[in-house]
Amino acid sequence: MKERYSICVVGAGHVGLVAAVCFAELGNNVLCVDNDKKRIEDLTKTILPFFEPELEELLKKNVKKKLRFSHNLAEAIKKSDVIFVAVGTPPYEDGSADLTSIENVARLVAKNLNGYKLIVSKSTVPVHTGNKIKETILRYRNNHTNFDVASNPEFLREGKAIYDFFYPDRIVIGTDSSKAENILKSIYSSIKAPIIVTDINTAELIKHASNSFLATKISFINAVSKICDLAGADISKVALAMGLDKRIGKDFLNAGIGYGGFCFPKDLEAFVWLSKKLGYDFELLKEVKRINEQQKSNFVNKIKDSMWIIKSKRIAVLGLSFKPDTDDMRFAPSVDIVNSFIKEGAILNLYDPESIKEAKKIFSSKGKSSLVKKGQQVKFCKDIYSAVKDCDCVCFLTEWKQFRKIDFKKVKKLMRIPFVADGRNMFDKVKLEALGYSYIGIGR
Ligand code: UDX
């Protein structure tokens, strides 16, 4: 079996673009297709649609050699042996996923089946989607050319996506075809990771179960942080000691203002919806979501308790993306927290190393979803020190590395009232109090 493939990746979003660039880096010929023409033009000129460490370098290295971009999916399908589907599956109100784009791809594959193709779903999809793709292709194909369908869920994290692609904890291949299994094993042959081969339904469920479990871990520690607040204990030490038990593990035990991003909130909703559809009420996950929501209001309430009146007070908010090393603000806890401050009538100085452009779309008075009232001041700052100037409170919402190097003596001179609200438990409470700050964190 040949080791290099002609691969088509459908969808140039976070999952698709990273996969396309990395498959090219592994030596395959890759065509990355998206129906957003502007995005495709930009990518051809190596302009990225989002920030992701190391992606630009790998894109520049491979573009126009092993990697090409196109908006013509039909042509791309004809030229490819393996088609990875990484299109968006946006959520409906009830938590179910809109799978229209996946169906469209399946129909186009059916119409352009000019030789054996392997269609691999990489998007996070509800169980049974792989089988639906198969049925759709069988229904619409106009010849009897063979094809296979597989599920190969993607577990990469934003901000660490390239690393996660090349050093995954595991690779999951869901298929009932040994030919498909061998092709996928061959594509990933230079990556050292355990490969789990399952049927398609199981592979699809692994992705939902993994994300939901991680979200559960976060909500569990956040619930314990609430108990720590009430009991006068320190959640950081509780988490450290718990995490040293290998059965628990230390990762995903950082208490904070809750999880955000486009995956956990959406995937959790989708899993609850899916379970209900299958006949199981996944109440545990509903509680995970409730704890996550509460975590943001608990934090705002603590700040309110300390400041008493928020109206007309100047608050610096440092860190707006849902986590460090990304400019992504989708479902970021900062959105709800900043909006609470806006509703209270605070004056805001906002700063983030990467997501100010996104923040302007949400919070500037011209933004579509903005709650900013006429005359209310919301400033988008260029750096940390201009953001904290004359503030009554500085709030940390994302644990960017650069925040850990902050000169708190300098910050104290610039602030009106030295008050730190640490939404990610980044700082040493004792040290800050020794410098003269009032400090609130999460569960400590
Ligand atoms: C997640 C999964 O980790 C990844 O496997 C999947 O493919 C996509 O969803 P991502 O959304 O990029 O990845 O972010 P992740 O690093 O997992 O963090 C998710 C959220 O949880 C962030 O808001 C982060 O701040 C929060 N988090 C994480 C905590 O609050 N505490 C923790 O201990 C860990």
Boltz pocket constraint, residues with backbone or C-beta under 6 A from the ligand:
constraints:
  - pocket:
      binder: B
      contacts: [[A, 154], [A, 155], [A, 156], [A, 157], [A, 158], [A, 159], [A, 211], [A, 214], [A, 218], [A, 251], [A, 252], [A, 253], [A, 254], [A, 255], [A, 256], [A, 257], [A, 258], [A, 259], [A, 260], [A, 261], [A, 262], [A, 263], [A, 264], [A, 322], [A, 323]]
      max_distance: 6.0
